[in-house]
Amino acid sequence: MKKTSSSNSIAAIPGWLSLSPAVVFLLMYVAVSLIIGDFYIMPITVALLAASVWAVAICRNKSLQDRIEIFSKAAGHSNILYMVWIFVLAGGFASLAKGIGAIDATVALTLNAFPPSFLLPAIFAAACFISISIGTSVGTVVALVPLIVELAEQGGGNLSLYVATALGGAFFGDNLSFISDTTIAATRTQGCSMADKFKANIRTVLPAALITLIMYMFIGHDSQLMAPQQNEPWWLVTPYMVIIVLSLTGMNVTIVLLLGILTSLAFGAIRGVSLIEACRMMGNGIDSMGQLIIITLLAAGMLGMIKTTGGIDWMLTKLTSRVKGSRGAQACITLLVGVVNLCTANNTVAIITVGSLSQNIAQKYGISPQKTASLLDTGSCIVQCLIPYGAQTLLATGLAGISPAAPWPYLYYPWTLALMTIISILIKRKTA
């Protein structure tokens, strides 16, 4: 597939070469880490740097300066910079809240309130509730992960497992909530109501969530978490509760974090923490987000180059060339949005990219708009939850101080959801 070249565009690269930057990254990071058996050996920044250099190198009909400019525009997109703002604010709040004792107080209360065997399912259920209420997986991560990190560290739990539990629950609401960006994108591109999409979606999502919840009950059955001694006054939970309560109102996550920081500053002053000391705490937290921001910029630039050189268009053509029957069409729609999400690391963008094409496929093979919208939303959320370079995983692991791939072995919910999606495709050829 070729694009007509102009002075303001670059010629499309034929075949798999246009997608090769993503392949380079996956081979360097995922494949090497799996072979070695340690996801901490290969830095994700190095793998992304190599893939980014390759993405710039394979572009044609443009000078090096122009190629770098294209890469930089993709990395500096407003959506990417918005995520950087969230990372900075989240790092500052998490460090400040920990420094004044807010998170420690909340951890002690939580571990005393729940029996150890129920803690994992409680985390998953809380993430599901928060995410469906606020409609954003990023907001759910911001609200829960700082607490989860302290729960695991003070109670002696598996941090990667705890983070994975929260991530799975975060995508439950991202997929199902009426106010989620993915729900809005899926229903608008397919021309169906949110209520109809919800009815089609819940048949797949709810069984997956219930199965996952039961799995966490069994996994946490032998947990030996111990509640730490309550060394901090109970009222220090207030800054953290401000974050959760305001998140549940649907307030913009940046405003929520700013108000959380202001509340922490106020309670820190009550405890005798000077403004300079509070600023030092926030500065350390912001500095800890440095690697996460670099990863985000490199990934966005690399994926932007793939789209610019025609990789996404070529892939869409290939995936739709052999569709046969209703089941095949449903599988194709799910695969389309999943693979595009793999190449863009943004589930909303993936839905919008393949929305029109998916609608054409659905109309041709008699698939209802609500079923198509459900498949688009579910397929994108499954992939977004699994990729180590997705914004939600990067934020969660950045706050936890672990490798972006560390939660991967414990991400039970997206795999269960994938199984339920396959079953939903096989059960019926058409959905009313």
C-alpha positions as CSV (number, residue, x, y, z in Angstrom):
1,M,0.0,0.0,0.0
2,K,1.5,3.3,-1.1
3,K,0.6,6.9,-0.2
4,T,1.0,9.8,-2.5
5,S,4.0,11.7,-1.3
6,S,3.9,15.5,-1.0
7,S,6.3,18.1,0.4
8,N,4.6,17.9,3.7
9,S,4.4,14.1,4.0
10,I,6.6,11.1,3.9
11,A,6.2,8.1,1.7
12,A,4.6,5.0,3.3
13,I,6.9,2.1,4.0
14,P,5.7,-1.1,2.5
15,G,4.9,-4.2,4.5
16,W,6.1,-5.2,7.9
17,L,8.9,-2.6,7.7
18,S,6.5,0.1,8.7
19,L,5.7,-1.8,11.9
20,S,9.3,-2.9,12.6
21,P,10.0,-0.3,15.3
22,A,7.3,-1.9,17.5
23,V,8.9,-5.3,16.7
24,V,12.3,-4.0,17.7
25,F,11.0,-2.8,21.0
26,L,9.1,-6.0,21.8
27,L,12.1,-8.2,20.9
28,M,14.5,-6.1,22.9
29,Y,12.4,-5.7,26.0
30,V,9.8,-8.5,26.2
31,A,11.5,-11.3,24.3
32,V,14.9,-10.7,25.9
33,S,13.4,-10.4,29.4
34,L,11.4,-13.6,28.9
35,I,14.5,-15.5,27.7
36,I,16.6,-14.3,30.6
37,G,13.7,-14.7,33.1
38,D,14.1,-11.3,34.6
39,F,12.3,-8.1,33.6
40,Y,14.7,-5.9,35.4
41,I,17.7,-6.8,33.3
42,M,16.8,-4.9,30.1
43,P,15.8,-1.3,30.8
44,I,12.6,-0.3,29.0
45,T,14.2,3.1,28.2
46,V,17.0,1.4,26.3
47,A,14.6,-0.8,24.3
48,L,12.4,2.2,23.4
49,L,15.5,4.3,22.5
50,A,16.7,1.6,20.1
51,A,13.2,1.3,18.6
52,S,12.9,5.1,18.3
53,V,16.2,5.4,16.5
54,W,15.2,2.7,14.1
55,A,11.8,4.4,13.5
56,V,13.5,7.6,12.5
57,A,16.1,5.8,10.4
58,I,13.7,3.9,8.2
59,C,11.6,6.9,7.2
60,R,12.1,8.0,3.5
61,N,12.0,11.2,1.5
62,K,12.8,13.4,4.5
63,S,15.9,15.0,5.9
64,L,17.0,13.9,9.4
65,Q,15.9,17.2,10.9
66,D,12.4,16.7,9.4
67,R,12.2,13.1,10.7
68,I,13.2,14.2,14.2
69,E,10.5,17.0,14.0
70,I,7.8,14.4,13.1
71,F,9.0,12.2,16.0
72,S,9.0,15.2,18.4
73,K,5.5,16.4,17.4
74,A,4.1,12.9,18.2
75,A,6.0,12.9,21.5
76,G,4.8,16.4,22.3
77,H,1.1,15.8,21.5
78,S,-1.3,17.5,23.9
79,N,-2.6,14.1,25.2
80,I,1.0,13.0,26.0
81,L,1.8,16.3,27.8
82,Y,-1.4,16.0,29.8
83,M,-0.2,12.6,31.0
84,V,3.1,14.1,31.9
85,W,1.2,16.7,34.1
86,I,-0.6,13.8,35.8
87,F,2.7,12.0,36.4
88,V,4.3,15.1,37.9
89,L,1.4,15.8,40.2
90,A,0.9,12.2,41.2
91,G,4.6,11.9,42.1
92,G,4.5,15.1,44.2
93,F,1.3,14.1,46.1
94,A,2.4,10.5,46.8
95,S,5.8,11.6,48.2
96,L,4.3,14.5,50.3
97,A,1.4,12.3,51.6
98,K,3.9,9.6,52.7
99,G,6.2,12.2,54.2
100,I,3.6,13.7,56.5
101,G,2.3,10.2,57.5
102,A,-1.0,10.3,55.6
103,I,-0.5,7.0,53.7
104,D,1.0,5.2,56.8
105,A,-2.1,6.1,58.8
106,T,-4.4,4.9,56.0
107,V,-2.4,1.6,55.7
108,A,-2.7,0.9,59.4
109,L,-6.4,1.5,59.4
110,T,-6.9,-0.7,56.2
111,L,-4.9,-3.6,57.5
112,N,-6.8,-3.5,60.8
113,A,-10.2,-3.3,59.0
114,F,-9.8,-6.2,56.7
115,P,-8.6,-9.8,57.4
116,P,-5.4,-10.6,55.5
117,S,-7.2,-13.2,53.4
118,F,-9.7,-10.6,52.1
119,L,-7.2,-7.9,51.2
120,L,-6.6,-8.8,47.6
121,P,-10.3,-9.2,46.6
122,A,-10.9,-5.9,48.6
123,I,-8.3,-4.1,46.5
124,F,-9.8,-5.5,43.3
125,A,-13.4,-4.6,44.3
126,A,-12.3,-1.1,45.3
127,A,-10.6,-0.5,42.0
128,C,-13.7,-1.8,40.1
129,F,-16.0,0.5,42.1
130,I,-13.8,3.6,41.8
131,S,-13.1,3.1,38.1
132,I,-16.8,2.6,37.1
133,S,-17.7,5.6,39.2
134,I,-15.1,8.0,37.7
135,G,-14.7,6.4,34.3
136,T,-11.0,6.5,34.1
137,S,-8.3,3.9,34.8
138,V,-5.7,6.6,35.3
139,G,-7.7,8.3,38.0
140,T,-8.2,4.9,39.7
141,V,-4.4,4.3,39.7
142,V,-3.8,7.7,41.2
143,A,-6.3,7.1,43.9
144,L,-5.3,3.6,44.9
145,V,-1.7,2.7,44.1
146,P,0.1,4.9,46.7
147,L,-2.0,3.1,49.4
148,I,-1.4,-0.3,47.8
149,V,2.4,0.2,47.8
150,E,2.4,0.9,51.5
151,L,0.1,-2.0,52.2
152,A,2.4,-4.4,50.5
153,E,5.6,-3.0,51.9
154,Q,4.4,-2.7,55.5
155,G,2.5,-5.9,55.5
156,G,5.1,-8.0,53.6
157,G,2.9,-8.6,50.5
158,N,3.9,-9.2,46.9
159,L,4.0,-5.6,45.5
160,S,3.7,-6.7,41.8
161,L,0.6,-8.8,42.6
162,Y,-1.0,-5.9,44.5
163,V,-0.3,-3.4,41.7
164,A,-1.7,-5.9,39.1
165,T,-4.8,-6.4,41.2
166,A,-5.5,-2.6,41.1
167,L,-4.7,-2.4,37.4
168,G,-7.2,-5.1,36.6
169,G,-9.9,-3.4,38.6
170,A,-9.1,0.0,37.0
171,F,-9.8,-1.4,33.5
172,F,-13.1,-2.9,34.7
173,G,-14.6,0.6,34.9
174,D,-12.6,2.0,32.0
175,N,-14.4,-0.6,29.9
176,L,-17.9,-0.4,31.4
177,S,-18.4,3.1,32.8
178,F,-20.9,5.4,31.1
179,I,-18.5,8.4,31.4
180,S,-15.3,6.6,30.2
181,D,-13.6,8.0,27.1
182,T,-13.6,4.5,25.6
183,T,-17.3,4.1,26.1
184,I,-18.0,7.5,24.5
185,A,-15.7,6.8,21.6
186,A,-17.1,3.3,21.0
187,T,-20.8,4.3,21.1
188,R,-20.3,7.4,18.9
189,T,-18.4,5.6,16.2
190,Q,-21.0,2.8,16.1
191,G,-24.1,5.0,16.5
192,C,-25.6,3.2,19.5
193,S,-26.8,4.3,22.9
194,M,-24.6,3.9,26.0
195,A,-27.3,1.9,27.7
196,D,-27.4,-0.6,24.8
197,K,-23.7,-0.9,24.8
198,F,-23.7,-1.4,28.6
199,K,-26.1,-4.3,28.3
200,A,-24.0,-6.0,25.6
201,N,-20.8,-5.3,27.5
202,I,-21.9,-6.4,31.0
203,R,-22.5,-10.0,29.7
204,T,-18.8,-10.3,29.0
205,V,-17.3,-8.0,31.7
206,L,-19.2,-9.1,34.8
207,P,-18.5,-12.8,34.5
208,A,-14.8,-12.0,34.0
209,A,-14.7,-9.7,37.0
210,L,-16.5,-12.3,39.2
211,I,-14.1,-15.1,38.2
212,T,-11.1,-12.8,38.9
213,L,-12.6,-11.9,42.3
214,I,-12.9,-15.6,43.2
215,M,-9.3,-16.1,42.0
216,Y,-8.0,-13.4,44.3
217,M,-9.9,-14.9,47.2
218,F,-8.1,-18.2,46.7
219,I,-4.7,-16.4,46.1
220,G,-5.1,-14.3,49.3
221,H,-6.3,-17.2,51.4
222,D,-2.9,-17.9,52.8
223,S,-1.8,-14.3,53.1
224,Q,0.1,-13.5,56.3
225,L,0.0,-9.8,56.1
226,M,0.4,-8.1,59.5
227,A,-1.1,-4.8,60.4
228,P,1.7,-2.3,61.5
229,Q,1.4,-0.5,64.8
230,Q,-0.6,2.7,64.5
231,N,2.1,5.3,65.0
232,E,0.3,8.1,63.1
233,P,-2.9,9.9,64.3
234,W,-6.0,8.6,62.5
235,W,-6.9,12.0,61.2
236,L,-3.9,12.0,58.8
237,V,-6.0,9.8,56.5
238,T,-7.8,13.0,55.4
239,P,-5.5,14.0,52.5
240,Y,-5.8,10.5,51.1
241,M,-9.6,10.4,51.5
242,V,-9.8,13.7,49.8
243,I,-8.2,12.1,46.7
244,I,-10.6,9.1,46.7
245,V,-13.8,11.1,47.5
246,L,-13.1,13.8,44.9
247,S,-12.2,11.2,42.3
248,L,-15.6,9.6,42.9
249,T,-17.2,12.9,42.0
250,G,-15.7,12.8,38.5
251,M,-13.6,15.9,39.0
252,N,-10.6,16.3,36.7
253,V,-7.7,14.2,37.9
254,T,-5.3,17.2,37.8
255,I,-7.6,19.2,40.0
256,V,-8.0,16.3,42.4
257,L,-4.3,15.9,42.7
258,L,-3.7,19.6,43.3
259,L,-6.4,19.7,46.0
260,G,-4.8,16.6,47.5
261,I,-1.4,18.4,47.6
262,L,-2.9,21.5,49.2
263,T,-4.6,19.3,51.9
264,S,-1.4,17.5,52.6
265,L,0.4,20.8,52.9
266,A,-2.2,22.0,55.4
267,F,-2.0,18.8,57.5
268,G,1.8,18.8,57.3
269,A,1.8,22.3,58.7
270,I,-0.4,21.1,61.6
271,R,2.3,18.5,62.3
272,G,5.1,21.0,62.2
273,V,6.4,20.2,58.7
274,S,7.9,23.3,57.3
275,L,7.1,24.6,53.8
276,I,10.7,24.0,52.7
277,E,10.6,20.4,54.0
278,A,7.3,19.8,52.3
279,C,8.7,21.2,49.0
280,R,11.7,18.9,49.3
281,M,9.4,15.9,49.7
282,M,7.4,16.9,46.7
283,G,10.6,17.5,44.7
284,N,11.8,14.0,45.4
285,G,8.5,12.6,44.3
286,I,8.5,14.6,41.1
287,D,12.1,13.5,40.4
288,S,11.1,9.9,40.8
289,M,8.8,10.3,37.8
290,G,11.7,11.2,35.5
291,Q,12.2,7.8,34.0
292,L,8.4,7.4,33.6
293,I,8.2,10.6,31.6
294,I,11.1,9.6,29.4
295,I,9.4,6.3,28.6
296,T,6.2,8.0,27.8
297,L,7.8,10.5,25.4
298,L,9.9,7.9,23.6
299,A,6.9,5.5,23.2
300,A,4.7,8.3,21.9
301,G,7.3,9.4,19.4
302,M,8.0,5.9,18.2
303,L,4.3,5.0,17.8
304,G,3.7,8.3,16.0
305,M,6.4,7.4,13.5
306,I,4.7,4.1,12.8
307,K,1.4,5.8,12.1
308,T,3.0,8.5,9.9
309,T,4.9,5.9,7.8
310,G,1.7,4.0,7.0
311,G,2.1,1.1,9.4
312,I,-1.4,1.4,10.9
313,D,-3.1,1.7,7.5
314,W,-1.2,-1.3,6.1
315,M,-2.1,-3.4,9.1
316,L,-5.8,-2.5,8.9
317,T,-5.8,-3.6,5.2
318,K,-4.2,-6.9,6.0
319,L,-6.4,-7.8,8.9
320,T,-9.6,-7.1,7.0
321,S,-8.7,-8.8,3.8
322,R,-9.9,-12.3,4.7
323,V,-13.0,-11.8,6.9
324,K,-15.6,-14.5,6.5
325,G,-18.9,-14.9,8.4
326,S,-20.3,-13.2,11.5
327,R,-17.9,-14.9,14.0
328,G,-14.9,-14.1,11.8
329,A,-16.1,-10.4,11.5
330,Q,-16.4,-10.1,15.3
331,A,-13.0,-11.6,15.8
332,C,-11.6,-9.3,13.2
333,I,-13.1,-6.2,14.9
334,T,-11.6,-7.3,18.2
335,L,-8.2,-8.1,16.7
336,L,-8.2,-4.8,14.8
337,V,-8.7,-2.6,17.8
338,G,-6.3,-4.7,19.9
339,V,-3.4,-4.6,17.4
340,V,-3.9,-0.8,16.8
341,N,-3.9,-0.3,20.5
342,L,-0.6,-2.3,20.7
343,C,0.8,0.2,18.2
344,T,-0.6,3.4,19.7
345,A,-0.7,2.5,23.5
346,N,-4.0,4.5,23.8
347,N,-7.3,2.6,23.9
348,T,-9.4,5.6,23.0
349,V,-7.3,6.5,20.0
350,A,-7.4,2.8,18.9
351,I,-11.2,2.8,19.0
352,I,-11.5,6.0,17.0
353,T,-8.9,4.8,14.5
354,V,-10.8,1.6,13.6
355,G,-14.3,2.8,14.4
356,S,-15.5,3.6,10.9
357,L,-13.9,0.5,9.4
358,S,-15.4,-1.7,12.2
359,Q,-18.9,-0.2,11.5
360,N,-18.6,-1.2,7.8
361,I,-17.6,-4.7,8.7
362,A,-20.5,-5.0,11.3
363,Q,-23.1,-3.8,8.8
364,K,-21.9,-6.2,6.1
365,Y,-22.1,-9.2,8.4
366,G,-25.2,-8.3,10.5
367,I,-23.5,-7.5,13.8
368,S,-25.4,-5.0,15.9
369,P,-23.9,-1.6,16.8
370,Q,-24.0,-2.3,20.5
371,K,-22.1,-5.6,20.1
372,T,-19.5,-3.9,17.9
373,A,-19.1,-1.1,20.4
374,S,-18.7,-3.7,23.2
375,L,-16.0,-5.6,21.2
376,L,-14.1,-2.3,20.4
377,D,-14.1,-1.2,24.0
378,T,-13.3,-4.6,25.5
379,G,-10.6,-5.5,23.0
380,S,-8.8,-2.1,23.5
381,C,-9.0,-2.3,27.3
382,I,-7.6,-5.9,27.3
383,V,-4.5,-4.8,25.3
384,Q,-4.0,-1.5,27.2
385,C,-4.0,-3.4,30.5
386,L,-1.4,-5.9,29.3
387,I,1.2,-3.8,27.5
388,P,4.0,-2.6,29.8
389,Y,4.2,0.8,28.0
390,G,0.6,1.8,28.5
391,A,0.1,5.0,30.5
392,Q,-1.8,3.3,33.3
393,T,0.9,0.6,33.8
394,L,3.7,3.1,33.6
395,L,2.0,5.4,36.2
396,A,1.2,2.5,38.6
397,T,4.7,0.9,38.4
398,G,6.3,4.4,38.6
399,L,4.5,5.1,41.8
400,A,5.4,1.6,43.1
401,G,9.1,1.8,42.0
402,I,9.0,-1.5,40.1
403,S,9.6,-2.6,36.5
404,P,6.7,-1.9,34.1
405,A,6.6,-5.6,33.3
406,A,6.6,-6.7,36.9
407,P,2.8,-6.9,37.3
408,W,2.4,-8.8,34.0
409,P,2.4,-12.4,35.4
410,Y,-0.4,-11.4,37.8
411,L,-2.8,-9.6,35.4
412,Y,-5.5,-12.2,35.7
413,Y,-8.4,-9.9,34.9
414,P,-7.5,-9.0,31.2
415,W,-6.8,-12.6,30.4
416,T,-10.1,-13.7,31.9
417,L,-11.8,-10.9,30.0
418,A,-10.2,-12.1,26.8
419,L,-11.5,-15.6,27.4
420,M,-15.0,-14.3,28.0
421,T,-14.8,-12.2,24.9
422,I,-13.9,-15.3,22.8
423,I,-16.8,-17.2,24.3
424,S,-19.2,-14.3,23.6
425,I,-18.1,-14.4,19.9
426,L,-18.5,-18.1,19.6
427,I,-21.9,-18.4,21.3
428,K,-23.9,-16.3,18.8
429,R,-23.5,-15.3,15.2
430,K,-25.6,-12.2,15.6
431,T,-26.6,-10.0,18.6
432,A,-30.0,-8.3,18.6
